[in-house]
Amino acid sequence: MPRPEEIQIKGRLTPQRDLSALTWLRVGGPADYLFQPADTADLADFLRQLDADVPVFVMGVGSNLIVRDGGIRGVVIRLGRGFNGIEVAGQVVTAGAAMLDAHVAKRAAEAGVDLTFLRTIPGAIGGAGRLKAGCYRSYTAGVVPSATAGPRSGGIETLGATELGFAYRHSDLPEGCVITEVTLTGPAGDPDELAARMADQLAKRDATQPTKERSAGSTFRNPAGFSSTGRADDVHDLKAWKLIDDAGLRGHRHGGAKMSEKHSNFMINAGGATGADLEELGEEVRKKVFQDRGIELEWEIMRVGDPAPE
Ligand SMILES: Cc1cc2nc3c(=O)[nH]c(=O)nc-3n(C[C@H](O)[C@H](O)[C@H](O)COP(=O)(O)OP(=O)(O)OC[C@H]3O[C@@H](n4cnc5c(N)ncnc54)[C@H](O)[C@@H]3O)c2cc1C
């Protein structure tokens, strides 16, 4: 079976590609290879030919990731220009997986389709499909009837909602399976009203979250369940930010990593942080909250890759 560099491709394969510039937190060591396929056929051909022992990790725009300082072994796949199309037909929006959530929301709104909740999520729609992204009481699971994906073994498949197996911030997609296109449906809405709602949501985010800093969104899940759903059982006392505040850790630093002063469940790269600084800060927070309250906070940010070599 061929190694990555032996496969004929139309896109780009870069060995030893530093990943820090590709993550929102600006941390992470190199990928053995970064593959940016030209299109769906290029992706499927590459995966079909690739030695089955080579691990594959798919990244979107890195807004939910701490990539560790030793980087990622095997091939990291990142979709780009060839996966940026969008079409709206009636209430159905079909978007290439590299399309940013914000662009999907804007294009849908212009066509009178309400996917406004996606406007303030900084990821790409492929990651949203995988992770069941959401906010303002709406989640991708509610609006994604199907997705197209390239399985690790090659080929292209259409997956229905059941196969996508949505669960909170996680779908059952096998590791290495690349979502290439996502189909979404939303209720009808007046384009001007949808635009106004999105402007409100952006303003609300800017007022309450460190949107201008390098972060990866909420660090931990709310122990009560869903983040920001506003559900009756989503009690204040079990909000991750409140537990972190009560533990006295708002603004707490570890190396270049810091729990934000503006929103204590957001961890930021305050300057020169390493992946280890961020992960260790998170573990310090988990330990203190557990000591104080007996509650184990669960990471919401994904940590991937290897630690820096000793
Ligand atoms: C300021 C800020 C605010 C945020 N607010 C929210 C919020 O309100 N709600 C929310 O849900 N999230 C939020 N996030 C987190 C993040 O934006 C979402 O989780 C987003 O969906 C991640 O998308 P991404 O493209 O960055 O994926 P990445 O972070 O690159 O990857 C995340 C996961 O998705 C997988 N993945 C990515 N693309 C694909 C693909 N094409 N096929 C298969 N798997 C793929 C990766 O393998 C990985 O497992 C926020 C982040 C920031 C920085």
The ligand as an ORCA input file, in Angstrom:
! r2SCAN-3c Opt
* xyz 0 1
  C     -15.198     32.336     19.968
  C     -15.753     30.938     19.779
  C     -17.107     30.693     20.020
  C     -17.645     29.415     19.849
  N     -18.979     29.216     20.078
  C     -19.532     28.009     19.847
  C     -20.949     27.794     20.019
  O     -21.695     28.686     20.372
  N     -21.439     26.578     19.777
  C     -20.649     25.547     19.363
  O     -21.159     24.463     19.121
  N     -19.319     25.710     19.208
  C     -18.739     26.911     19.433
  N     -17.390     27.087     19.266
  C     -16.533     25.930     18.958
  C     -16.333     25.650     17.454
  O     -16.432     26.835     16.679
  C     -17.327     24.617     16.934
  O     -17.194     23.419     17.656
  C     -17.142     24.351     15.430
  O     -18.235     23.556     14.971
  C     -15.840     23.640     15.124
  O     -15.662     23.659     13.726
  P     -14.208     23.658     13.069
  O     -14.376     23.723     11.600
  O     -13.354     24.710     13.667
  O     -13.691     22.215     13.507
  P     -12.267     21.819     14.154
  O     -12.099     22.529     15.445
  O     -11.192     21.966     13.145
  O     -12.513     20.272     14.419
  C     -13.405     19.879     15.430
  C     -13.814     18.402     15.201
  O     -14.573     18.306     13.994
  C     -13.972     17.350     13.139
  N     -14.144     17.823     11.759
  C     -13.904     19.072     11.286
  N     -14.204     19.134      9.973
  C     -14.615     17.890      9.615
  C     -15.048     17.302      8.391
  N     -15.121     18.003      7.254
  N     -15.377     15.983      8.390
  C     -15.313     15.240      9.532
  N     -14.911     15.738     10.713
  C     -14.575     17.058     10.756
  C     -12.521     17.276     13.564
  O     -11.949     16.015     13.231
  C     -12.656     17.440     15.048
  O     -13.049     16.200     15.599
  C     -16.819     28.348     19.437
  C     -15.450     28.603     19.184
  C     -14.930     29.868     19.353
  C     -13.465     30.128     19.031
*
